[in-house]
Amino acid sequence: MSGLELRDVVKHYRGPEEVVRAVDGVSLRVAPGELVALYGPSGSGKTTLLLLAAGIERPDAGEVRFDGRPLHALSPAEHTRHQRRSIGFVTQEPHLLPGVPAVENAALKLLADRVSLRDARRRAGSWLERVGLGHRLHHDPGRLSGGERQRVAIARALVNEPALILADEPTGNLDSRRGGEVLELLAGICRERGAGALLVTHDAQAAEVADRVLVLRDGRCEDSHAAAPRAATAAAATGPLR
């Protein structure tokens, strides 16, 4: 199967008094064009699951595949290309470079992939406009609000038009309206461009745009319900977030 697939994935951590079963035999799939929302209480293993899906962490058992190929079979060079070109990862904290303009922070993956500075700025500027920051292109992070910094990080994750979007609480620093707009944008990208997305969230609005909702409890994953796609999603996601 193309897209993301986790097969009986296990990741345990040894704590001072016991073994923490962060991910305990999870199997899931995210197809191209599908947005899957993942809910669960704090400490349930959601972030660990994203790191495994990205290939940043390696499972203790089980297998992570992308487009049918196991991630553990990738060479170091192939793994770097996979991270840089196939995945857009939105972390809980923006981790922007201080003193660097928003447009260049958003362009970092392109610059690392040897795209010219002019083209990288142009492409990053387009994504910043889509997240409502067209008027902040040349502001450094110290002049941006927390929500604006998060939107720069979202633009940075999407600038390479990845086949797989992995997002860890992408609306956590945004108000309800901005959060809803970002969720609509992510859903629209999935349906317009055929990207798959796995979205870890506490935001109830995510269930409204997701194709499926999963719940992670005690390291185990289960379906919650299937969410019907909304006809307005793609149209809403094509314009800038104002």
N, C-alpha and C positions, 0 to 999 in steps of 0.2 A: 504494500500500500504506500502511496506517496503521502507526503506530509510528515507529521511527527507521530511517533509511536513509542510508548513505553511498555515493556513487557515484564511483568512481575518484578518491578524495580524495588530494591531494598537499599536503604542508607541508614546506618546506625551510628551513633556517637557514644563514646564511653565517657560518662560523667563521673564526678567524684564518688558517687555512691551507687550508681546504677547505669545500665545501658539505655540511652534514649533512642527509641525507635522512631526517628523523624519521618522516614518513609518506609512502609512495612508491607511490601508486596503490591505496589500500585501498577495497574495496567490501564492505559488510556490512549486514545487517538485524537489527533486534531487534524482534520482533513484540510486541503487547500480551500480557501474561501470560507472557512468556518471560524467563528469566534466562540470560544468556550470560556465561561466564567467559572472561576474556582473560589468557593467560599470555605470558611473554616475558622474556628477560634484561634486566637494568638497561641503560638507554640504548637500548632497542629502539623507543621511540616510543609506549609505552602511555599515558603521561600526556598527551602531545600529542594523541593520538587522542581521549581523553575531552574535552579542552578544545575540540576541533573539534566533537565530537558535541553539546556543550552550547551551541555558538555563541559561546563565550568567545574562541576563536581563529577566524580566517577562513582557509579553505584557499587555497593559491596556485592550485590548479586542482581541478576536480571540484565536487561539490555535496553538501551535507548537507540532508536533508529530515526534517521531523517531521510525521506525519499527512498526508503528501502535499504539504506546502508547503515550498518551499526557505527555509532560514533567512535567506539573504541578501536575500530579498524582504520581510522584516519591517521595518516602520518602527521607529525607536528606541523608541517607546512600546509597540509590539507585542512587541519584543524583550525589554523589561523585564518585561512581563506573562508572557511565555513563561518567562523565567528564574525568576520569582517563583512562578508557579502550576503550571507543567507539569513542572518539573525539580526533583529532589532530588539535590544534588551532595554527596558525602562526600569530603572532601579527606584527604590523608595526615596533615596536621597539623590539630588541631581548630580553632585560631584562635578561641578563645572570648574574650569581652570580660572583662577582669579586673574584679573587684569586683562583677560582675553575677551574681545567683543563677542556678543551673543552669536553673530553669524559665523564666526570662526569656531566657537565652541560647538555649534551645531554641525559644522563641516568636518569635525575631527576624523571620523571614519573614512571620509573621502580623501582627505589629505594623507592619511596613513596608507591608503590604497593608491597613492601617487596620482590622484586626480589633480589637475592644475589648480592653483589657488583661485584663479578667476572663475573657473567652472564650478569649483567646490563652493565658493561664496554664492554664486548664482543659484545653485541647486538648494543650498541651505537656506538662502533668503526666501525661496519659494515656499519651503516647508514652514519657516517661521511666520510667513504671512498666513498660512493655513491654520496655524494655532493662535492667530491673533496678535502676533508680535512683529508685524511688518514695520511698525514705528519704533522698534527697539533694537534694530539690527546691530547698531554700533555701540550699544550700552554694554559695559562690562558687568559681571555678576553682582558686584557690590552696589550697583545702581538699580537692580531689579528686585521686585518683591519675591517672596517665597513661591507664590503661584506662578510668577513669570519665569523664575529659574526652572521650575518643574516643566513648564511648557517648552523651554529651550531643550531640556533633556529629552522630551518626547520627540521634538523635531530631529534631534541628533540620532535617536533610535530609528527614525523612519527615513532619514535622508538617503540611505542606500537602497530604498524600496525593497526591503527584505521579504523573503518568502515566508518567514516565520517571525511573528511578533510575540515576545515574552514580556509581560508587564507586571511589575510588582507594586501594587497599590498606586497606579498612575494618577489617580484623582485625589490622593490623600491630602495634598497641599492646595487643592482647588476648592472654590466654593461650589455650591450645588449647580449653578447654571454653567459655569466653566467645566465642571466635571462632566455634566451631561453632554456638552458639546464635544469634549475629547472622546467620550465613549462612542458618540455618533460617528466621529471621524474614524476611529479605529474600526468600527463595524463597516463603515463605507469602504475603507481600504481593503478589507477582507473580501467584500463582495464585488468591488470594481476590479481589483487587481489579482484576485485569487490567492491572497496571502492567508495563512492560517494564524490564529492568535489564541494564546492561552493567557488569561487575565486573572491574576490573583487580586482579590478585592474584598473590601467590606461594604462597598457602595451598592446600595439596593438598586440603583438605576442600571447597573450592569446587566441584571437579569432581563431588563426590558429590551436590550439590544443583542443579547447573546443568542446563539443558536441552541446551545446546551448549557446547563448549569450543573456543576459537580460540587460535591461537598467532601472536604477532607477532614476526617476525625481520627485521632489516635494513629496517624500515619497511614490510614486506609481511605480509599476513594470510592465514592458512590454517586450515581446519577441522582440529581434532585428532580429535574423536570426538563422537558424540551421547550425551548422558547421559540415562538413563531417569529420569523423575520418580519420586520415592518417595512412596508413598501416605501416609506419616506426616508429610510435610513440612508440609502446611497445618495439620494438627491441632497439631503441635508449635509452630507459629508463632503460635497464637492466644493463648497465655498469656504472662505476664511471664517475663523471663529471670532466673533466680534464681541 
